[in-house]
Amino acid sequence: MSAAADAPETSQRLDKWLWAARFFKTRQLAIAAVNGGKVRVDGQGCKPSRALRPGNRVEIHKGELAWQVEVLALAKQRRPASEAALLYQEDEASRLRRQELVRAARENAQHSPRSRGRPTKRDRRQLESFRATTATE
């Protein structure tokens, strides 16, 4: 083995890191997000092949949620979520904003009426009789 093979990596592709840190389920989703401008490194747009190093600041947007993290470590492969969380440190303001959005979404979901799916035969008959009575009036 050569010395280069034994040396720890000092950089990693952005798309691989996003996948290993579990921000995206697949590398293809990470690539699509980077190409779509949803990921910025040190405040600049970038390509999926961008070399990422510890100390870089990464902004990630997925739907309404946004993360602002600092890269702490690199990963050769995807590991469990508990280990993936050690690869970065999220800004306190970013974490609080994201938690507030999640809390608000949960509250809105509790207050919205739930659809029970298709009406039953009895419900359908009641609807038809109601429509027939209102149409004749």
N, CA, C and O atoms as a GROMACS GRO file, in nm:
protein
  548
    1MET      N    1   0.084  -0.119   0.000
    1MET     CA    2   0.000   0.000   0.000
    1MET      C    3   0.087   0.124   0.000
    1MET      O    4   0.195   0.126   0.059
    2SER      N    5   0.040   0.226  -0.066
    2SER     CA    6   0.115   0.351  -0.071
    2SER      C    7   0.077   0.440   0.047
    2SER      O    8  -0.022   0.417   0.116
    3ALA      N    9   0.157   0.542   0.068
    3ALA     CA   10   0.131   0.635   0.177
    3ALA      C   11   0.004   0.716   0.149
    3ALA      O   12  -0.065   0.756   0.243
    4ALA      N   13  -0.025   0.740   0.022
    4ALA     CA   14  -0.145   0.817  -0.014
    4ALA      C   15  -0.271   0.739   0.021
    4ALA      O   16  -0.373   0.799   0.056
    5ALA      N   17  -0.265   0.608   0.012
    5ALA     CA   18  -0.383   0.526   0.043
    5ALA      C   19  -0.410   0.523   0.193
    5ALA      O   20  -0.524   0.508   0.235
    6ASP      N   21  -0.305   0.538   0.274
    6ASP     CA   22  -0.320   0.534   0.419
    6ASP      C   23  -0.357   0.670   0.478
    6ASP      O   24  -0.412   0.676   0.588
    7ALA      N   25  -0.328   0.777   0.407
    7ALA     CA   26  -0.353   0.912   0.459
    7ALA      C   27  -0.502   0.940   0.464
    7ALA      O   28  -0.576   0.901   0.373
    8PRO      N   29  -0.549   1.009   0.568
    8PRO     CA   30  -0.691   1.043   0.574
    8PRO      C   31  -0.726   1.145   0.466
    8PRO      O   32  -0.644   1.230   0.431
    9GLU      N   33  -0.846   1.135   0.415
    9GLU     CA   34  -0.890   1.227   0.311
    9GLU      C   35  -0.905   1.367   0.368
    9GLU      O   36  -0.954   1.386   0.480
   10THR      N   37  -0.861   1.467   0.290
   10THR     CA   38  -0.873   1.605   0.335
   10THR      C   39  -0.990   1.674   0.268
   10THR      O   40  -1.030   1.783   0.310
   11SER      N   41  -1.046   1.612   0.164
   11SER     CA   42  -1.163   1.670   0.098
   11SER      C   43  -1.252   1.558   0.046
   11SER      O   44  -1.209   1.443   0.034
   12GLN      N   45  -1.376   1.594   0.016
   12GLN     CA   46  -1.474   1.497  -0.032
   12GLN      C   47  -1.572   1.570  -0.122
   12GLN      O   48  -1.597   1.689  -0.104
   13ARG      N   49  -1.626   1.499  -0.220
   13ARG     CA   50  -1.726   1.558  -0.309
   13ARG      C   51  -1.847   1.602  -0.227
   13ARG      O   52  -1.888   1.534  -0.132
   14LEU      N   53  -1.903   1.715  -0.264
   14LEU     CA   54  -2.018   1.771  -0.193
   14LEU      C   55  -2.136   1.675  -0.195
   14LEU      O   56  -2.199   1.654  -0.091
   15ASP      N   57  -2.169   1.617  -0.310
   15ASP     CA   58  -2.284   1.528  -0.319
   15ASP      C   59  -2.266   1.404  -0.233
   15ASP      O   60  -2.362   1.355  -0.173
   16LYS      N   61  -2.144   1.352  -0.225
   16LYS     CA   62  -2.118   1.235  -0.140
   16LYS      C   63  -2.134   1.271   0.008
   16LYS      O   64  -2.190   1.194   0.085
   17TRP      N   65  -2.086   1.390   0.046
   17TRP     CA   66  -2.096   1.430   0.185
   17TRP      C   67  -2.243   1.451   0.225
   17TRP      O   68  -2.284   1.408   0.333
   18LEU      N   69  -2.323   1.516   0.138
   18LEU     CA   70  -2.465   1.538   0.167
   18LEU      C   71  -2.537   1.405   0.185
   18LEU      O   72  -2.625   1.392   0.271
   19TRP      N   73  -2.501   1.307   0.105
   19TRP     CA   74  -2.562   1.174   0.115
   19TRP      C   75  -2.516   1.104   0.243
   19TRP      O   76  -2.598   1.046   0.314
   20ALA      N   77  -2.385   1.111   0.273
   20ALA     CA   78  -2.331   1.045   0.392
   20ALA      C   79  -2.382   1.110   0.520
   20ALA      O   80  -2.402   1.043   0.621
   21ALA      N   81  -2.405   1.243   0.517
   21ALA     CA   82  -2.455   1.314   0.635
   21ALA      C   83  -2.607   1.301   0.647
   21ALA      O   84  -2.667   1.356   0.740
   22ARG      N   85  -2.669   1.228   0.556
   22ARG     CA   86  -2.811   1.194   0.558
   22ARG      C   87  -2.904   1.313   0.538
   22ARG      O   88  -3.014   1.316   0.592
   23PHE      N   89  -2.860   1.411   0.461
   23PHE     CA   90  -2.950   1.519   0.424
   23PHE      C   91  -3.038   1.476   0.307
   23PHE      O   92  -3.149   1.525   0.290
   24PHE      N   93  -2.986   1.381   0.225
   24PHE     CA   94  -3.060   1.328   0.112
   24PHE      C   95  -3.051   1.177   0.113
   24PHE      O   96  -2.950   1.120   0.154
   25LYS      N   97  -3.158   1.112   0.067
   25LYS     CA   98  -3.166   0.967   0.072
   25LYS      C   99  -3.074   0.900  -0.030
   25LYS      O  100  -3.020   0.792  -0.006
   26THR      N  101  -3.056   0.965  -0.145
   26THR     CA  102  -2.968   0.910  -0.247
   26THR      C  103  -2.873   1.018  -0.297
   26THR      O  104  -2.897   1.137  -0.278
   27ARG      N  105  -2.763   0.975  -0.361
   27ARG     CA  106  -2.671   1.073  -0.418
   27ARG      C  107  -2.736   1.146  -0.534
   27ARG      O  108  -2.707   1.264  -0.557
   28GLN      N  109  -2.823   1.079  -0.607
   28GLN     CA  110  -2.890   1.145  -0.719
   28GLN      C  111  -2.977   1.260  -0.671
   28GLN      O  112  -2.983   1.364  -0.736
   29LEU      N  113  -3.045   1.244  -0.558
   29LEU     CA  114  -3.124   1.353  -0.501
   29LEU      C  115  -3.034   1.467  -0.456
   29LEU      O  116  -3.069   1.584  -0.470
   30ALA      N  117  -2.917   1.434  -0.401
   30ALA     CA  118  -2.822   1.536  -0.359
   30ALA      C  119  -2.770   1.612  -0.481
   30ALA      O  120  -2.758   1.735  -0.477
   31ILE      N  121  -2.741   1.541  -0.589
   31ILE     CA  122  -2.693   1.605  -0.712
   31ILE      C  123  -2.799   1.698  -0.768
   31ILE      O  124  -2.768   1.810  -0.809
   32ALA      N  125  -2.924   1.652  -0.770
   32ALA     CA  126  -3.034   1.734  -0.821
   32ALA      C  127  -3.051   1.861  -0.737
   32ALA      O  128  -3.076   1.968  -0.792
   33ALA      N  129  -3.037   1.850  -0.607
   33ALA     CA  130  -3.051   1.966  -0.519
   33ALA      C  131  -2.937   2.066  -0.543
   33ALA      O  132  -2.961   2.186  -0.549
   34VAL      N  133  -2.816   2.016  -0.557
   34VAL     CA  134  -2.701   2.105  -0.581
   34VAL      C  135  -2.717   2.175  -0.716
   34VAL      O  136  -2.697   2.296  -0.726
   35ASN      N  137  -2.753   2.098  -0.819
   35ASN     CA  138  -2.772   2.157  -0.952
   35ASN      C  139  -2.889   2.255  -0.954
   35ASN      O  140  -2.888   2.350  -1.033
   36GLY      N  141  -2.988   2.234  -0.870
   36GLY     CA  142  -3.104   2.322  -0.863
   36GLY      C  143  -3.083   2.445  -0.777
   36GLY      O  144  -3.175   2.525  -0.760
   37GLY      N  145  -2.964   2.463  -0.723
   37GLY     CA  146  -2.934   2.581  -0.644
   37GLY      C  147  -2.984   2.574  -0.501
   37GLY      O  148  -2.992   2.677  -0.434
   38LYS      N  149  -3.019   2.456  -0.452
   38LYS     CA  150  -3.070   2.440  -0.316
   38LYS      C  151  -2.960   2.424  -0.213
   38LYS      O  152  -2.987   2.423  -0.093
   39VAL      N  153  -2.836   2.411  -0.259
   39VAL     CA  154  -2.722   2.393  -0.169
   39VAL      C  155  -2.616   2.497  -0.205
   39VAL      O  156  -2.582   2.516  -0.322
   40ARG      N  157  -2.564   2.563  -0.102
   40ARG     CA  158  -2.458   2.663  -0.121
   40ARG      C  159  -2.346   2.632  -0.024
   40ARG      O  160  -2.370   2.592   0.090
   41VAL      N  161  -2.224   2.652  -0.069
   41VAL     CA  162  -2.106   2.629   0.015
   41VAL      C  163  -2.036   2.763   0.033
   41VAL      O  164  -2.002   2.830  -0.065
   42ASP      N  165  -2.017   2.802   0.156
   42ASP     CA  166  -1.954   2.931   0.190
   42ASP      C  167  -2.022   3.047   0.117
   42ASP      O  168  -1.956   3.141   0.072
   43GLY      N  169  -2.154   3.039   0.105
   43GLY     CA  170  -2.232   3.146   0.046
   43GLY      C  171  -2.233   3.150  -0.106
   43GLY      O  172  -2.288   3.244  -0.164
   44GLN      N  173  -2.173   3.053  -0.173
   44GLN     CA  174  -2.166   3.051  -0.318
   44GLN      C  175  -2.232   2.927  -0.374
   44GLN      O  176  -2.229   2.820  -0.313
   45GLY      N  177  -2.293   2.943  -0.492
   45GLY     CA  178  -2.346   2.827  -0.562
   45GLY      C  179  -2.231   2.737  -0.603
   45GLY      O  180  -2.117   2.784  -0.613
   46CYS      N  181  -2.258   2.610  -0.626
   46CYS     CA  182  -2.149   2.518  -0.656
   46CYS      C  183  -2.200   2.402  -0.739
   46CYS      O  184  -2.319   2.392  -0.770
   47LYS      N  185  -2.108   2.314  -0.775
   47LYS     CA  186  -2.139   2.193  -0.849
   47LYS      C  187  -2.133   2.074  -0.754
   47LYS      O  188  -2.074   2.084  -0.646
   48PRO      N  189  -2.195   1.960  -0.792
   48PRO     CA  190  -2.190   1.842  -0.705
   48PRO      C  191  -2.049   1.792  -0.678
   48PRO      O  192  -2.024   1.728  -0.576
   49SER      N  193  -1.957   1.819  -0.769
   49SER     CA  194  -1.820   1.769  -0.752
   49SER      C  195  -1.732   1.863  -0.669
   49SER      O  196  -1.612   1.838  -0.656
   50ARG      N  197  -1.789   1.968  -0.615
   50ARG     CA  198  -1.714   2.064  -0.534
   50ARG      C  199  -1.645   1.993  -0.419
   50ARG      O  200  -1.707   1.912  -0.350
   51ALA      N  201  -1.517   2.021  -0.399
   51ALA     CA  202  -1.441   1.960  -0.290
   51ALA      C  203  -1.482   2.027  -0.159
   51ALA      O  204  -1.472   2.149  -0.144
   52LEU      N  205  -1.527   1.946  -0.067
   52LEU     CA  206  -1.572   1.995   0.063
   52LEU      C  207  -1.468   1.958   0.167
   52LEU      O  208  -1.417   1.846   0.167
   53ARG      N  209  -1.436   2.052   0.254
   53ARG     CA  210  -1.335   2.029   0.359
   53ARG      C  211  -1.394   2.066   0.495
   53ARG      O  212  -1.486   2.147   0.501
   54PRO      N  213  -1.342   2.009   0.601
   54PRO     CA  214  -1.387   2.051   0.734
   54PRO      C  215  -1.366   2.201   0.751
   54PRO      O  216  -1.262   2.255   0.715
   55GLY      N  217  -1.466   2.267   0.807
   55GLY     CA  218  -1.461   2.411   0.825
   55GLY      C  219  -1.548   2.486   0.726
   55GLY      O  220  -1.582   2.602   0.750
   56ASN      N  221  -1.586   2.420   0.613
   56ASN     CA  222  -1.675   2.484   0.518
   56ASN      C  223  -1.813   2.501   0.578
   56ASN      O  224  -1.856   2.421   0.662
   57ARG      N  225  -1.884   2.608   0.536
   57ARG     CA  226  -2.022   2.632   0.580
   57ARG      C  227  -2.114   2.596   0.465
   57ARG      O  228  -2.095   2.642   0.353
   58VAL      N  229  -2.215   2.514   0.493
   58VAL     CA  230  -2.306   2.465   0.390
   58VAL      C  231  -2.448   2.506   0.426
   58VAL      O  232  -2.492   2.487   0.539
   59GLU      N  233  -2.520   2.563   0.328
   59GLU     CA  234  -2.661   2.597   0.344
   59GLU      C  235  -2.740   2.498   0.258
   59GLU      O  236  -2.714   2.484   0.139
   60ILE      N  237  -2.839   2.431   0.319
   60ILE     CA  238  -2.918   2.330   0.250
   60ILE      C  239  -3.065   2.367   0.263
   60ILE      O  240  -3.113   2.393   0.373
   61HIS      N  241  -3.136   2.368   0.150
   61HIS     CA  242  -3.280   2.398   0.149
   61HIS      C  243  -3.355   2.279   0.092
   61HIS      O  244  -3.327   2.234  -0.019
   62LYS      N  245  -3.450   2.228   0.168
   62LYS     CA  246  -3.537   2.120   0.122
   62LYS      C  247  -3.680   2.162   0.153
   62LYS      O  248  -3.724   2.159   0.269
   63GLY      N  249  -3.754   2.202   0.050
   63GLY     CA  250  -3.889   2.250   0.071
   63GLY      C  251  -3.885   2.376   0.154
   63GLY      O  252  -3.812   2.470   0.122
   64GLU      N  253  -3.962   2.378   0.262
   64GLU     CA  254  -3.963   2.494   0.351
   64GLU      C  255  -3.849   2.490   0.452
   64GLU      O  256  -3.815   2.593   0.512
   65LEU      N  257  -3.790   2.373   0.472
   65LEU     CA  258  -3.686   2.357   0.573
   65LEU      C  259  -3.551   2.403   0.521
   65LEU      O  260  -3.521   2.388   0.402
   66ALA      N  261  -3.469   2.458   0.610
   66ALA     CA  262  -3.335   2.503   0.573
   66ALA      C  263  -3.239   2.472   0.687
   66ALA      O  264  -3.272   2.486   0.805
   67TRP      N  265  -3.119   2.429   0.650
   67TRP     CA  266  -3.013   2.402   0.746
   67TRP      C  267  -2.894   2.490   0.712
   67TRP      O  268  -2.864   2.512   0.595
   68GLN      N  269  -2.828   2.541   0.813
   68GLN     CA  270  -2.700   2.609   0.797
   68GLN      C  271  -2.603   2.536   0.889
   68GLN      O  272  -2.612   2.546   1.012
   69VAL      N  273  -2.510   2.464   0.828
   69VAL     CA  274  -2.422   2.378   0.905
   69VAL      C  275  -2.277   2.407   0.873
   69VAL      O  276  -2.243   2.461   0.768
   70GLU      N  277  -2.191   2.369   0.967
   70GLU     CA  278  -2.047   2.375   0.946
   70GLU      C  279  -1.997   2.232   0.939
   70GLU      O  280  -2.030   2.150   1.025
   71VAL      N  281  -1.919   2.203   0.838
   71VAL     CA  282  -1.864   2.068   0.819
   71VAL      C  283  -1.757   2.044   0.925
   71VAL      O  284  -1.661   2.121   0.936
   72LEU      N  285  -1.774   1.936   1.001
   72LEU     CA  286  -1.676   1.901   1.104
   72LEU      C  287  -1.586   1.786   1.060
   72LEU      O  288  -1.468   1.782   1.094
   73ALA      N  289  -1.643   1.693   0.982
   73ALA     CA  290  -1.568   1.575   0.942
   73ALA      C  291  -1.620   1.524   0.808
   73ALA      O  292  -1.726   1.565   0.761
   74LEU      N  293  -1.543   1.436   0.748
   74LEU     CA  294  -1.580   1.372   0.622
   74LEU      C  295  -1.608   1.225   0.649
   74LEU      O  296  -1.562   1.170   0.749
   75ALA      N  297  -1.681   1.161   0.560
   75ALA     CA  298  -1.715   1.020   0.579
   75ALA      C  299  -1.688   0.943   0.451
   75ALA      O  300  -1.722   0.989   0.342
   76LYS      N  301  -1.628   0.826   0.463
   76LYS     CA  302  -1.602   0.744   0.346
   76LYS      C  303  -1.729   0.673   0.300
   76LYS      O  304  -1.746   0.647   0.181
   77GLN      N  305  -1.816   0.643   0.393
   77GLN     CA  306  -1.939   0.572   0.359
   77GLN      C  307  -2.054   0.622   0.447
   77GLN      O  308  -2.032   0.689   0.548
   78ARG      N  309  -2.175   0.587   0.406
   78ARG     CA  310  -2.294   0.628   0.480
   78ARG      C  311  -2.306   0.542   0.606
   78ARG      O  312  -2.296   0.420   0.600
   79ARG      N  313  -2.326   0.607   0.718
   79ARG     CA  314  -2.334   0.539   0.847
   79ARG      C  315  -2.469   0.568   0.911
   79ARG      O  316  -2.548   0.643   0.854
   80PRO      N  317  -2.498   0.511   1.028
   80PRO     CA  318  -2.625   0.539   1.096
   80PRO      C  319  -2.640   0.688   1.126
   80PRO      O  320  -2.542   0.763   1.132
   81ALA      N  321  -2.765   0.730   1.145
   81ALA     CA  322  -2.796   0.872   1.166
   81ALA      C  323  -2.721   0.929   1.286
   81ALA      O  324  -2.680   1.045   1.283
   82SER      N  325  -2.704   0.850   1.390
   82SER     CA  326  -2.633   0.900   1.509
   82SER      C  327  -2.488   0.935   1.476
   82SER      O  328  -2.434   1.032   1.529
   83GLU      N  329  -2.425   0.857   1.388
   83GLU     CA  330  -2.288   0.887   1.347
   83GLU      C  331  -2.285   0.998   1.243
   83GLU      O  332  -2.191   1.077   1.240
   84ALA      N  333  -2.387   1.004   1.157
   84ALA     CA  334  -2.392   1.107   1.054
   84ALA      C  335  -2.405   1.246   1.117
   84ALA      O  336  -2.354   1.343   1.063
   85ALA      N  337  -2.473   1.255   1.229
   85ALA     CA  338  -2.490   1.384   1.298
   85ALA      C  339  -2.358   1.439   1.349
   85ALA      O  340  -2.348   1.559   1.378
   86LEU      N  341  -2.256   1.354   1.362
   86LEU     CA  342  -2.126   1.400   1.408
   86LEU      C  343  -2.043   1.463   1.296
   86LEU      O  344  -1.937   1.519   1.323
   87LEU      N  345  -2.091   1.456   1.172
   87LEU     CA  346  -2.018   1.511   1.059
   87LEU      C  347  -2.035   1.663   1.047
   87LEU      O  348  -1.958   1.728   0.977
   88TYR      N  349  -2.134   1.718   1.116
   88TYR     CA  350  -2.161   1.862   1.103
   88TYR      C  351  -2.213   1.917   1.234
   88TYR      O  352  -2.254   1.843   1.324
   89GLN      N  353  -2.211   2.051   1.241
   89GLN     CA  354  -2.269   2.121   1.356
   89GLN      C  355  -2.362   2.227   1.300
   89GLN      O  356  -2.320   2.312   1.222
   90GLU      N  357  -2.488   2.222   1.340
   90GLU     CA  358  -2.587   2.316   1.289
   90GLU      C  359  -2.586   2.444   1.372
   90GLU      O  360  -2.569   2.440   1.494
   91ASP      N  361  -2.605   2.558   1.305
   91ASP     CA  362  -2.617   2.685   1.375
   91ASP      C  363  -2.740   2.682   1.465
   91ASP      O  364  -2.841   2.622   1.430
   92GLU      N  365  -2.730   2.746   1.579
   92GLU     CA  366  -2.843   2.750   1.675
   92GLU      C  367  -2.964   2.819   1.614
   92GLU      O  368  -3.076   2.771   1.630
   93ALA      N  369  -2.943   2.930   1.544
   93ALA     CA  370  -3.055   3.003   1.483
   93ALA      C  371  -3.123   2.919   1.377
   93ALA      O  372  -3.246   2.920   1.366
   94SER      N  373  -3.046   2.845   1.299
   94SER     CA  374  -3.101   2.758   1.196
   94SER      C  375  -3.186   2.648   1.258
   94SER      O  376  -3.295   2.618   1.210
   95ARG      N  377  -3.135   2.589   1.366
   95ARG     CA  378  -3.208   2.480   1.433
   95ARG      C  379  -3.340   2.531   1.490
   95ARG      O  380  -3.442   2.464   1.478
   96LEU      N  381  -3.338   2.648   1.553
   96LEU     CA  382  -3.460   2.704   1.613
   96LEU      C  383  -3.564   2.738   1.506
   96LEU      O  384  -3.683   2.711   1.524
   97ARG      N  385  -3.520   2.796   1.393
   97ARG     CA  386  -3.612   2.828   1.283
   97ARG      C  387  -3.678   2.702   1.229
   97ARG      O  388  -3.799   2.698   1.207
   98ARG      N  389  -3.597   2.598   1.208
   98ARG     CA  390  -3.648   2.472   1.154
   98ARG      C  391  -3.747   2.407   1.252
   98ARG      O  392  -3.851   2.357   1.209
   99GLN      N  393  -3.716   2.407   1.380
   99GLN     CA  394  -3.806   2.348   1.480
   99GLN      C  395  -3.937   2.425   1.486
   99GLN      O  396  -4.043   2.365   1.503
  100GLU      N  397  -3.932   2.557   1.471
  100GLU     CA  398  -4.054   2.638   1.472
  100GLU      C  399  -4.142   2.606   1.351
  100GLU      O  400  -4.264   2.598   1.364
  101LEU      N  401  -4.080   2.588   1.235
  101LEU     CA  402  -4.156   2.552   1.115
  101LEU      C  403  -4.224   2.416   1.131
  101LEU      O  404  -4.339   2.398   1.092
  102VAL      N  405  -4.151   2.320   1.188
  102VAL     CA  406  -4.207   2.186   1.208
  102VAL      C  407  -4.322   2.192   1.308
  102VAL      O  408  -4.425   2.127   1.288
  103ARG      N  409  -4.305   2.270   1.416
  103ARG     CA  410  -4.411   2.283   1.516
  103ARG      C  411  -4.535   2.347   1.455
  103ARG      O  412  -4.647   2.301   1.481
  104ALA      N  413  -4.517   2.452   1.375
  104ALA     CA  414  -4.630   2.519   1.312
  104ALA      C  415  -4.701   2.426   1.214
  104ALA      O  416  -4.824   2.427   1.206
  105ALA      N  417  -4.626   2.345   1.141
  105ALA     CA  418  -4.687   2.251   1.047
  105ALA      C  419  -4.770   2.146   1.122
  105ALA      O  420  -4.878   2.108   1.076
  106ARG      N  421  -4.720   2.101   1.236
  106ARG     CA  422  -4.795   2.003   1.315
  106ARG      C  423  -4.926   2.063   1.368
  106ARG      O  424  -5.030   1.997   1.368
  107GLU      N  425  -4.919   2.188   1.414
  107GLU     CA  426  -5.039   2.254   1.465
  107GLU      C  427  -5.142   2.272   1.353
  107GLU      O  428  -5.261   2.250   1.375
  108ASN      N  429  -5.097   2.312   1.236
  108ASN     CA  430  -5.189   2.330   1.123
  108ASN      C  431  -5.252   2.198   1.082
  108ASN      O  432  -5.369   2.194   1.045
  109ALA      N  433  -5.176   2.090   1.090
  109ALA     CA  434  -5.229   1.959   1.054
  109ALA      C  435  -5.336   1.914   1.153
  109ALA      O  436  -5.431   1.846   1.115
  110GLN      N  437  -5.321   1.952   1.280
  110GLN     CA  438  -5.419   1.912   1.381
  110GLN      C  439  -5.552   1.984   1.362
  110GLN      O  440  -5.658   1.929   1.392
  111HIS      N  441  -5.546   2.108   1.310
  111HIS     CA  442  -5.668   2.188   1.297
  111HIS      C  443  -5.738   2.169   1.163
  111HIS      O  444  -5.852   2.211   1.147
  112SER      N  445  -5.671   2.107   1.068
  112SER     CA  446  -5.734   2.089   0.937
  112SER      C  447  -5.824   1.965   0.940
  112SER      O  448  -5.793   1.867   1.007
  113PRO      N  449  -5.937   1.970   0.868
  113PRO     CA  450  -6.027   1.855   0.867
  113PRO      C  451  -5.961   1.737   0.796
  113PRO      O  452  -5.892   1.753   0.696
  114ARG      N  453  -5.985   1.620   0.850
  114ARG     CA  454  -5.927   1.500   0.790
  114ARG      C  455  -6.027   1.436   0.696
  114ARG      O  456  -6.145   1.422   0.729
  115SER      N  457  -5.979   1.400   0.582
  115SER     CA  458  -6.061   1.328   0.486
  115SER      C  459  -6.058   1.180   0.521
  115SER      O  460  -5.952   1.126   0.552
  116ARG      N  461  -6.173   1.117   0.517
  116ARG     CA  462  -6.178   0.975   0.552
  116ARG      C  463  -6.169   0.889   0.428
  116ARG      O  464  -6.186   0.768   0.437
  117GLY      N  465  -6.142   0.948   0.312
  117GLY     CA  466  -6.134   0.868   0.190
  117GLY      C  467  -6.266   0.869   0.116
  117GLY      O  468  -6.343   0.964   0.127
  118ARG      N  469  -6.291   0.766   0.042
  118ARG     CA  470  -6.412   0.758  -0.039
  118ARG      C  471  -6.535   0.745   0.050
  118ARG      O  472  -6.529   0.685   0.157
  119PRO      N  473  -6.648   0.801   0.005
  119PRO     CA  474  -6.771   0.785   0.084
  119PRO      C  475  -6.820   0.640   0.076
  119PRO      O  476  -6.801   0.572  -0.025
  120THR      N  477  -6.884   0.596   0.183
  120THR     CA  478  -6.942   0.462   0.183
  120THR      C  479  -7.069   0.463   0.099
  120THR      O  480  -7.114   0.568   0.053
  121LYS      N  481  -7.125   0.346   0.079
  121LYS     CA  482  -7.248   0.337   0.000
  121LYS      C  483  -7.359   0.417   0.068
  121LYS      O  484  -7.438   0.484   0.001
  122ARG      N  485  -7.365   0.410   0.200
  122ARG     CA  486  -7.467   0.485   0.273
  122ARG      C  487  -7.446   0.635   0.257
  122ARG      O  488  -7.542   0.709   0.234
  123ASP      N  489  -7.318   0.682   0.269
  123ASP     CA  490  -7.288   0.823   0.251
  123ASP      C  491  -7.324   0.869   0.110
  123ASP      O  492  -7.378   0.979   0.092
  124ARG      N  493  -7.295   0.785   0.010
  124ARG     CA  494  -7.325   0.821  -0.128
  124ARG      C  495  -7.475   0.836  -0.148
  124ARG      O  496  -7.519   0.930  -0.215
  125ARG      N  497  -7.552   0.746  -0.092
  125ARG     CA  498  -7.698   0.755  -0.105
  125ARG      C  499  -7.752   0.880  -0.038
  125ARG      O  500  -7.843   0.945  -0.090
  126GLN      N  501  -7.697   0.915   0.078
  126GLN     CA  502  -7.741   1.037   0.146
  126GLN      C  503  -7.706   1.161   0.064
  126GLN      O  504  -7.785   1.255   0.056
  127LEU      N  505  -7.589   1.162   0.003
  127LEU     CA  506  -7.550   1.274  -0.083
  127LEU      C  507  -7.643   1.286  -0.203
  127LEU      O  508  -7.684   1.395  -0.240
  128GLU      N  509  -7.674   1.172  -0.264
  128GLU     CA  510  -7.763   1.174  -0.381
  128GLU      C  511  -7.902   1.223  -0.344
  128GLU      O  512  -7.963   1.299  -0.418
  129SER      N  513  -7.953   1.179  -0.227
  129SER     CA  514  -8.087   1.224  -0.187
  129SER      C  515  -8.084   1.373  -0.151
  129SER      O  516  -8.181   1.444  -0.178
  130PHE      N  517  -7.976   1.421  -0.091
  130PHE     CA  518  -7.964   1.563  -0.060
  130PHE      C  519  -7.957   1.646  -0.188
  130PHE      O  520  -8.021   1.751  -0.197
  131ARG      N  521  -7.882   1.600  -0.285
  131ARG     CA  522  -7.873   1.672  -0.412
  131ARG      C  523  -8.007   1.673  -0.484
  131ARG      O  524  -8.044   1.773  -0.546
  132ALA      N  525  -8.080   1.562  -0.476
  132ALA     CA  526  -8.209   1.554  -0.545
  132ALA      C  527  -8.310   1.651  -0.480
  132ALA      O  528  -8.390   1.713  -0.550
  133THR      N  529  -8.305   1.663  -0.346
  133THR     CA  530  -8.399   1.753  -0.279
  133THR      C  531  -8.362   1.900  -0.301
  133THR      O  532  -8.451   1.984  -0.312
  134THR      N  533  -8.235   1.930  -0.308
  134THR     CA  534  -8.196   2.070  -0.329
  134THR      C  535  -8.215   2.110  -0.475
  134THR      O  536  -8.236   2.228  -0.504
  135ALA      N  537  -8.209   2.015  -0.568
  135ALA     CA  538  -8.228   2.047  -0.709
  135ALA      C  539  -8.374   2.076  -0.740
  135ALA      O  540  -8.404   2.154  -0.830
  136THR      N  541  -8.466   2.013  -0.667
  136THR     CA  542  -8.610   2.035  -0.691
  136THR      C  543  -8.660   2.161  -0.625
  136THR      O  544  -8.766   2.212  -0.663
  137GLU      N  545  -8.591   2.212  -0.530
  137GLU     CA  546  -8.638   2.330  -0.458
  137GLU      C  547  -8.620   2.457  -0.533
  137GLU      O  548  -8.655   2.564  -0.484
   0.00000   0.00000   0.00000
